[in-house]
Amino acid sequence: MSIDVLSHLTHEFVGLLLAPVLLLLIIAVAAAIWEAGISLAERWWALPRIKRSGSIEAAAELGRRRIERADLLARVGPMLGLMGTLIPLGPGLAALGRGELEVLAEAVTVAFDTTVMGLLIGIIGFILARLRRRWYDQVLDALESAAQ
C-alpha cells in the first residue's frame, strides 16, 4: 500500500469521527450539568445524612465514585473538545487552498464551538471534583473523629 492510499484512508477515518465526537460532547455537557445539580443535592442533603449515619465505609465509597465521575468529565471534556477542533480544521484548510471560504468558515465555527464545549465540561468537572474532595474529606474527618 502506498503512502497516498494510507493517508487517504486515515483522512477518511478521522472525518468519520466528527459526528461521534460532537454527539459525545453534547452528552458530556448534559452530564456536566446533571452532575452540577447532583452536587447541590449532595452538599445540602446527602452529605449531612451520610454524616449522621456514621458509616465511614459508605461515605468513602460514595465519595470515591462521585469524585471519579467529576474527574472523568474534567479530563475527557477537553480531549473531546480538542478532537472536535482538529477534525474539521484539516478539510477547512484544504478548502482554503481551493478558495472555498464558506467551507473554511464552517470548519472554523465547528472548531471553536467544540473547543468551548470541551473547556466548559472540563471546568465544571474540575470544580465539582475539587468541591467534592473537600466535602467528603470534611465528612470523613468528622466520622473518624466521632468514631474515636
C-alpha positions in Angstrom: 0.0 0.0 0.0 1.3 3.4 -0.9 1.6 6.4 1.4 -1.1 8.2 -0.6 -3.6 5.4 0.0 -2.8 5.2 3.7 -3.1 8.9 4.0 -6.4 9.0 2.2 -7.8 6.1 4.4 -6.6 7.9 7.6 -8.2 11.2 6.4 -11.5 9.4 5.7 -11.4 7.6 9.1 -10.7 10.8 11.0 -13.5 12.6 9.1 -15.9 9.9 10.3 -15.0 10.6 13.9 -16.5 14.1 13.9 -20.2 13.1 14.3 -19.5 10.8 17.3 -17.3 13.4 18.9 -20.0 16.1 18.5 -22.5 13.7 20.0 -20.2 12.8 22.9 -19.6 16.5 23.6 -23.4 17.1 23.8 -23.8 14.1 26.1 -20.9 15.3 28.2 -22.3 18.8 28.5 -25.6 17.3 29.7 -23.7 15.0 32.1 -21.8 18.0 33.5 -25.0 20.0 34.1 -26.6 16.8 35.7 -23.5 16.4 37.9 -23.7 20.0 39.0 -27.3 19.5 40.0 -26.5 16.3 41.8 -23.7 18.1 43.7 -26.1 20.7 45.1 -28.4 18.0 46.4 -25.3 16.1 47.6 -23.9 19.1 49.5 -27.1 20.2 51.2 -29.0 16.9 51.8 -26.9 13.7 51.1 -23.7 14.6 53.0 -25.4 15.6 56.2 -27.4 12.4 56.1 -24.2 10.4 55.5 -22.6 12.1 58.4 -25.5 11.2 60.7 -25.4 7.6 59.5 -21.8 7.2 60.9 -20.7 4.9 58.1 -17.1 5.7 57.2 -17.0 3.0 54.5 -20.2 4.1 52.8 -19.1 7.8 52.8 -15.7 6.8 51.4 -17.2 4.6 48.7 -19.8 7.2 47.6 -17.2 10.0 47.7 -14.8 7.9 45.5 -17.4 7.2 42.9 -18.7 10.8 42.8 -15.2 12.3 42.6 -14.2 9.8 39.8 -17.2 10.9 37.7 -16.2 14.6 38.1 -12.6 13.8 37.3 -13.7 11.9 34.2 -15.6 15.0 33.0 -12.6 17.2 33.8 -10.3 15.1 31.7 -12.5 13.8 28.8 -14.3 17.1 28.1 -11.2 19.0 26.9 -10.0 15.9 25.0 -13.2 15.7 23.1 -13.1 19.5 22.5 -9.6 19.2 21.1 -10.7 16.4 18.8 -13.7 18.4 17.7 -11.3 21.3 17.0 -8.8 19.4 15.0 -11.0 17.2 12.9 -12.8 19.9 10.9 -9.6 22.1 10.5 -8.0 19.7 8.0 -10.8 19.9 5.5 -11.2 23.6 6.3 -7.6 24.3 5.4 -7.9 22.2 2.3 -11.0 24.3 1.3 -9.0 27.5 1.9 -6.4 26.2 -0.6 -9.2 25.8 -3.1 -10.7 29.3 -2.3 -13.8 27.9 -0.7 -14.2 30.4 2.1 -17.7 29.2 3.2 -16.3 25.7 3.9 -13.4 27.2 5.9 -15.8 29.4 7.8 -18.0 26.4 8.7 -15.0 24.3 9.8 -13.6 27.1 12.0 -17.0 27.7 13.5 -17.3 24.0 14.4 -13.7 24.0 15.7 -14.3 27.0 18.0 -17.7 25.7 19.2 -16.3 22.3 20.2 -13.3 23.9 21.9 -15.7 26.0 24.1 -17.9 23.0 24.8 -14.9 20.9 25.8 -13.5 23.6 28.1 -16.9 24.1 29.7 -17.1 20.4 30.5 -13.6 20.4 31.9 -14.2 23.5 34.1 -17.4 22.1 35.5 -15.8 18.7 36.1 -12.7 20.3 37.7 -14.7 22.5 40.1 -17.0 19.6 41.1 -14.1 17.3 41.8 -12.4 19.9 44.0 -15.5 20.7 45.9 -16.4 17.0 46.3 -13.0 16.2 47.6 -13.2 18.9 50.2 -16.8 18.0 51.2 -16.0 14.2 51.5 -12.8 14.9 53.4 -14.7 17.0 55.9 -17.4 14.3 56.3 -14.7 11.5 56.7 -12.8 13.6 59.2 -15.9 14.2 61.2 -16.9 10.5 61.1 -13.4 9.4 62.1 -13.3 11.9 65.0 -16.7 10.6 66.2 -15.5 7.0 66.0 -12.5 7.6 68.2 
